[in-house]
Amino acid sequence: MNWKILFKTAFILIAFSNFLYGQNYRITYQFSYKTNSLSPEMMKKDMILLVKPDKSKFYSREQFDNDSVVIESKKTGAKVRLKSDYNFMVIKDKKNKKLSKFTFLLRDLYQLPVTTPDFDWKITSETKSIAGYTCQKASLSYSGRNWEAWFTSDIALQEGPSIFDGLPGLTIYMKDTKNNYEFSFTGIKKDETSDIDFLSAKPLEITKKQLDKLLLDHYNDPYREMKSGNLKVLWQDENGKPFKPDYKELTKQEQKYIKTNNNPIELRDTLKYPR
């Protein structure tokens, strides 16, 4: 064996990997998901994964675009309507092995910090071409779901959509075996300008226990803030005429919607609502 050639090849691969990790990237995915596991309807959302050497941020393109406008408006003093499309956002702090998940409820953004999961990936020898990249198959059983993923070592970023990472290359495609969630890579480019730390709303840090109580309290009385007057809402009919809502009937409808659309990415996060 020619050890000089082998060493040179290994050195090039390491140097290329370090070069990639020294850059900032914007990776795009199309995200398909079911809010109701019993329904055939799939929702779709374009997502952005911003990657820096020590941090990454996964969130909707709509929120990314709005944040970009808000950042620019602060320079000119222009007024901009804020978006709040944060419910699938995940921020990973690689240096401290932490990640944060987010929930937006009524008018508040909540941040749940957790230890970065240790994913037990099973990498197979199966390969195929996806989006012009040679990809290798991997599988994962995590938090109540079984996943199939395809990654490419052509892009030496050990990143992926949502909470997922840790494969020896960028995750190009991923879905759960019951077809509730699917992530499809659509592109990658360098991005040295996007502010990965910017949030248009200041999050309130909470624990999992506090978050569960918050969601259950909301389920039990979803219009509490409106009934108390803390949240001002003008109710109008189809003709624009103001009317006084029947909060009892609205509560029943909202509770039914919440229970029906209770299908999180991590099944262990599924709340058991009262019957």
C-alpha positions in Angstrom: 0.0 0.0 0.0 1.3 3.5 -0.9 1.0 5.2 2.5 2.1 8.6 1.1 -0.9 8.6 -1.2 -3.2 7.4 1.5 -2.0 10.1 3.9 -2.3 12.8 1.2 -5.9 11.8 0.5 -6.8 11.8 4.2 -5.2 15.2 4.6 -7.2 16.6 1.6 -10.5 15.2 3.0 -9.8 16.7 6.5 -8.8 20.0 5.0 -11.9 20.1 2.9 -14.1 19.3 5.9 -12.5 22.0 8.0 -12.9 24.5 5.1 -16.7 23.7 4.9 -17.1 24.1 8.7 -15.3 27.4 8.5 -18.0 28.7 6.2 -21.6 29.8 6.7 -24.3 28.1 4.6 -28.0 28.4 3.8 -29.6 25.0 3.0 -33.2 24.8 1.8 -35.7 22.0 2.3 -39.3 21.3 1.3 -41.0 20.1 4.4 -44.2 18.0 4.2 -46.1 17.0 7.3 -49.4 15.8 8.7 -50.9 17.7 11.7 -53.5 14.9 11.9 -52.0 11.4 11.6 -55.4 9.9 10.5 -55.8 12.3 7.6 -54.3 11.8 4.1 -53.7 15.6 3.8 -50.1 16.7 3.8 -49.2 20.3 4.7 -46.1 21.8 2.9 -43.7 24.4 4.1 -40.4 25.7 2.7 -37.7 25.6 5.3 -34.2 27.2 5.8 -31.3 25.7 7.6 -28.6 28.3 8.4 -25.3 26.7 9.4 -22.4 28.3 11.2 -19.3 26.6 12.6 -20.8 26.4 16.1 -24.5 26.9 15.6 -27.4 26.1 13.2 -30.9 27.4 12.9 -33.8 25.6 11.2 -37.0 27.5 10.5 -39.5 28.5 7.8 -38.6 30.5 4.8 -41.5 32.8 5.5 -40.1 33.6 8.9 -36.6 34.0 7.4 -37.9 36.4 4.8 -39.8 38.4 7.4 -36.8 38.6 9.7 -34.6 39.8 6.9 -37.1 42.6 6.1 -37.3 43.5 9.8 -33.5 43.7 10.1 -33.4 46.1 7.1 -36.3 48.2 8.4 -34.5 48.9 11.6 -31.8 50.7 9.6 -34.4 53.0 7.9 -37.1 53.2 10.6 -39.8 51.7 8.4 -42.6 49.9 10.0 -43.0 46.2 9.2 -45.6 43.6 10.2 -44.0 40.9 12.2 -44.5 37.2 11.4 -44.6 34.4 14.0 -44.0 31.2 12.1 -41.8 29.7 14.8 -43.4 26.3 15.7 -40.9 24.1 13.8 -37.9 26.2 14.6 -34.8 24.5 16.1 -31.6 26.2 17.1 -28.6 24.0 17.8 -25.7 25.2 20.0 -23.0 22.7 18.9 -20.3 24.0 21.2 -22.4 23.4 24.4 -24.3 20.4 23.0 -27.7 22.1 23.5 -30.6 22.7 21.3 -33.8 24.8 21.7 -37.2 24.0 20.4 -39.9 26.7 20.1 -43.6 27.1 20.5 -45.6 30.2 19.6 -49.0 30.5 21.5 -51.3 33.4 21.1 -48.8 36.3 21.3 -45.9 34.7 23.1 -42.8 32.8 21.9 -41.6 30.0 24.3 -38.2 28.4 24.2 -37.5 24.9 25.4 -33.7 24.2 25.8 -32.7 20.5 25.9 -29.5 18.5 25.7 -28.7 17.6 22.1 -30.0 14.0 21.4 -27.5 11.2 20.8 -28.9 9.7 17.7 -28.2 6.0 17.2 -28.0 6.0 13.4 -27.7 2.7 11.5 -25.8 3.3 8.2 -26.3 0.8 5.4 -24.3 0.2 2.2 -27.2 1.2 0.0 -26.6 4.2 -2.2 -28.5 6.2 -4.8 -28.4 9.6 -6.5 -30.7 12.4 -5.1 -30.6 16.0 -6.3 -27.4 15.3 -8.1 -25.5 13.9 -5.1 -24.4 10.4 -4.4 -26.3 9.5 -1.2 -26.1 6.7 1.3 -29.0 5.3 3.3 -29.3 5.4 7.1 -32.1 4.5 9.5 -33.1 5.7 13.0 -35.5 4.8 15.7 -36.1 7.9 17.9 -38.9 9.2 20.1 -41.6 6.9 18.9 -40.9 7.2 15.1 -38.8 5.1 12.7 -36.9 7.2 10.2 -35.3 6.6 6.8 -32.6 9.1 5.8 -30.2 9.7 2.9 -27.0 11.7 3.4 -24.2 12.7 1.1 -20.5 12.8 2.1 -20.0 15.1 -0.9 -21.1 17.9 1.4 -19.1 17.5 4.6 -21.6 19.1 7.0 -22.9 16.7 9.6 -26.2 18.6 9.6 -29.8 17.8 8.9 -33.3 19.2 9.2 -35.2 19.9 12.4 -33.5 18.3 15.5 -31.6 15.7 13.3 -27.8 15.6 12.7 -24.8 13.4 13.3 -24.5 11.5 10.0 -21.1 11.7 8.2 -22.5 14.2 5.6 -25.4 16.5 4.9 -28.9 14.9 5.1 -30.5 15.3 1.7 -33.8 13.4 2.3 -35.6 12.1 5.3 -39.0 10.7 6.2 -40.7 8.6 8.9 -41.9 5.1 7.9 -45.5 6.1 8.4 -45.3 9.0 6.0 -46.2 11.7 8.5 -43.1 13.8 8.0 -40.8 14.3 5.1 -37.8 16.6 4.4 -36.5 17.0 0.9 -33.3 19.0 0.1 -33.8 21.7 -2.5 -30.5 23.6 -2.5 -27.4 25.0 -0.7 -25.3 28.1 -1.0 -22.9 30.2 1.0 -24.5 32.8 3.3 -22.2 35.2 5.1 -24.9 37.8 5.8 -27.9 36.2 7.5 -28.2 36.9 11.2 -28.6 33.5 12.7 -29.1 34.9 16.2 -32.0 37.3 15.3 -35.5 36.6 16.6 -38.3 39.1 15.9 -39.9 38.1 19.2 -38.1 37.7 22.5 -38.6 34.1 23.7 -39.6 33.1 27.2 -37.5 30.2 28.4 -39.5 27.3 30.0 -39.2 23.7 31.0 -41.0 20.7 29.4 -43.3 20.5 32.5 -44.1 24.2 32.2 -44.8 23.9 28.5 -47.1 21.0 29.0 -49.1 22.9 31.6 -49.2 25.9 29.3 -50.7 23.9 26.5 -53.2 22.1 28.7 -54.3 25.4 30.2 -54.8 26.7 26.7 -56.8 23.7 25.7 -59.0 24.0 28.8 -59.8 27.7 28.1 -58.4 28.7 24.7 -60.2 32.1 24.7 -59.3 33.1 28.2 -57.2 36.1 27.1 -60.0 37.4 24.8 -62.8 36.9 27.4 -60.7 38.8 30.0 -59.9 41.6 27.5 -56.2 41.1 27.7 -56.2 40.3 24.0 -58.3 42.6 21.9 -60.2 41.0 19.1 -62.9 42.5 16.8 -65.3 39.8 15.8 -67.1 40.4 12.5 -69.4 38.3 10.3 -69.0 37.8 6.6 -70.6 41.2 6.0 -68.2 43.0 8.3 -70.8 43.5 11.0 -69.5 43.2 14.6 -71.0 40.5 16.8 -70.6 39.0 20.2 -69.1 35.5 19.9 -70.4 32.4 21.6 -67.2 31.5 23.5 -68.7 28.2 24.8 -69.3 26.9 21.2 -65.9 28.3 20.0 -64.2 26.5 22.9 -65.7 23.2 21.8 -64.6 23.7 18.2 -61.0 24.7 19.2 -60.6 21.8 21.6 -61.7 19.4 18.9 -59.2 21.0 16.5 -56.3 20.8 19.1 -57.0 17.1 19.8 -57.3 16.2 16.1 -54.1 18.0 15.2 -51.8 16.5 17.8 -49.1 14.8 15.8 -45.6 16.2 16.8 -42.4 15.2 15.1 -41.3 13.6 18.4 -44.2 11.3 19.5 -43.1 11.3 23.1 -44.1 15.0 23.1 -47.7 14.1 22.3 -50.0 15.5 25.0 -52.9 13.5 26.3 -55.8 16.0 26.4 -58.9 15.4 28.5 -61.8 13.6 26.9 
